[in-house]
Amino acid sequence: MEIKVGARRTEVFREEGIPHAEVVLSLPVAKGEGAAAAAVNSFYGRLGEGAMEIGRVLLFPRAKARYEASGDPRRRFTHRPYRLELTAVCARQGEATEVRRTATLFHRARRLYTETVTERITPEGWILPQKPPQRKKAAKKG
């Protein structure tokens, strides 16, 4: 099973021609047949659907309300949409594949939120979370 990052997909949520929110997805896709590839594609497909739902249900109504509440007469020309990006990078780690996913929310070129998660995908299709490295605590001097 070969895992690569799929094509970039963008969905723009707009009303009356004014974009209020957009979601950009670039997630892994497993090439091949069998249960392992189906499991990987199903997992990342659900993540993509969830990101689209966040854009449609959370970001779009809030951005639209903020636009309508603005008293600026130039708001139509200065308004910028919120952008949620869910991207991934794949790397081989022996038999497994390591996927590093990053979710980032932008508004007016400012990063408002970022979260990075790393997963290891086995050849059998198991998607295992990678824990961040543990820091060792210094021994107390007594």
VENCOR-V253957 format. One record per residue. N is the residue number from 0. RES is the residue in three letters. SS is DSSP state (H for helix, E for strand, C for the rest). PSI is psi in whole degrees, -180 to 180 (999 if undefined). OMEGA is omega in radians with two decimals (999 if undefined). Layout:
n->(N	N)
res->(RES	RES)
ss->(SS	SS)
psi->(PSI	PSI)
omega->(OMEGA	OMEGA)
This chain:
n->(0	1	2	3	4	5	6	7	8	9	10	11	12	13	14	15	16	17	18	19	20	21	22	23	24	25	26	27	28	29	30	31	32	33	34	35	36	37	38	39	40	41	42	43	44	45	46	47	48	49	50	51	52	53	54	55	56	57	58	59	60	61	62	63	64	65	66	67	68	69	70	71	72	73	74	75	76	77	78	79	80	81	82	83	84	85	86	87	88	89	90	91	92	93	94	95	96	97	98	99	100	101	102	103	104	105	106	107	108	109	110	111	112	113	114	115	116	117	118	119	120	121	122	123	124	125	126	127	128	129	130	131	132	133	134	135	136	137	138	139	140	141)
res->(MET	GLU	ILE	LYS	VAL	GLY	ALA	ARG	ARG	THR	GLU	VAL	PHE	ARG	GLU	GLU	GLY	ILE	PRO	HIS	ALA	GLU	VAL	VAL	LEU	SER	LEU	PRO	VAL	ALA	LYS	GLY	GLU	GLY	ALA	ALA	ALA	ALA	ALA	VAL	ASN	SER	PHE	TYR	GLY	ARG	LEU	GLY	GLU	GLY	ALA	MET	GLU	ILE	GLY	ARG	VAL	LEU	LEU	PHE	PRO	ARG	ALA	LYS	ALA	ARG	TYR	GLU	ALA	SER	GLY	ASP	PRO	ARG	ARG	ARG	PHE	THR	HIS	ARG	PRO	TYR	ARG	LEU	GLU	LEU	THR	ALA	VAL	CYS	ALA	ARG	GLN	GLY	GLU	ALA	THR	GLU	VAL	ARG	ARG	THR	ALA	THR	LEU	PHE	HIS	ARG	ALA	ARG	ARG	LEU	TYR	THR	GLU	THR	VAL	THR	GLU	ARG	ILE	THR	PRO	GLU	GLY	TRP	ILE	LEU	PRO	GLN	LYS	PRO	PRO	GLN	ARG	LYS	LYS	ALA	ALA	LYS	LYS	GLY)
ss->(C	E	E	E	E	C	C	C	E	E	E	E	E	E	E	C	C	E	E	E	E	E	E	E	E	E	C	E	E	E	E	C	C	C	H	H	H	H	H	H	H	H	H	H	H	H	H	H	H	H	H	H	H	H	H	H	H	H	H	H	H	H	H	H	H	H	H	H	H	C	C	C	C	C	H	H	H	H	C	C	C	E	E	E	E	E	E	E	E	E	E	E	E	C	C	E	E	E	E	E	E	E	E	E	E	E	E	C	C	E	E	E	E	E	E	E	E	E	E	E	E	C	C	C	C	C	E	E	E	C	C	C	C	C	C	C	C	C	C	C	C	C)
psi->(129	133	125	160	129	-178	147	132	132	134	126	130	116	160	131	37	2	117	128	-31	152	149	128	124	138	85	161	149	133	128	135	176	163	175	-34	-49	-39	-40	-43	-46	-37	-44	-53	-25	-42	-37	-43	-42	-39	-41	-40	-39	-40	-43	-43	-43	-35	-57	-47	-52	-38	-43	-39	-43	-40	-39	-46	-29	-14	136	2	124	-18	11	-34	-31	-22	-8	136	140	157	144	122	121	131	103	164	155	132	143	141	137	80	-123	-26	170	132	130	126	112	141	127	125	135	126	151	124	46	13	136	119	-29	142	138	133	134	138	134	152	127	122	164	-22	-5	7	132	110	132	144	128	146	153	139	140	138	135	142	140	138	137	129	999)
omega->(3.12	-3.12	3.11	3.08	-3.10	-3.13	3.13	-3.11	-3.13	3.07	-3.13	3.11	-3.04	3.05	-3.11	3.10	-3.11	3.11	3.14	-3.12	3.04	3.12	3.14	-3.13	3.03	-2.99	-3.14	3.06	3.12	3.07	3.12	-3.13	3.07	-3.08	-3.11	3.14	3.12	3.14	3.14	3.14	3.11	-3.13	-3.11	3.03	3.10	3.08	3.11	3.10	3.11	3.10	3.09	3.12	3.09	3.11	-3.08	-2.99	-3.08	-3.02	-3.06	-3.13	3.14	3.13	3.12	3.12	3.11	3.11	-3.11	-3.13	-3.11	3.11	-3.10	-3.14	3.12	-3.01	-3.13	-3.08	-3.11	-3.11	3.08	-3.13	2.95	-3.14	3.06	3.12	3.02	-3.05	-3.12	3.05	-3.13	3.08	3.11	3.07	-3.07	3.11	-3.07	3.05	3.09	3.13	3.07	-3.14	3.10	3.04	-3.09	3.08	-3.13	2.93	-3.11	3.11	3.05	3.09	-3.12	-3.07	3.05	3.04	3.13	3.14	3.11	3.12	3.06	-3.13	-3.14	3.11	3.12	3.11	3.10	3.10	-3.03	3.12	3.06	3.10	3.07	-3.13	3.14	3.03	3.10	3.11	3.12	3.11	3.14	3.07	-3.00	999)
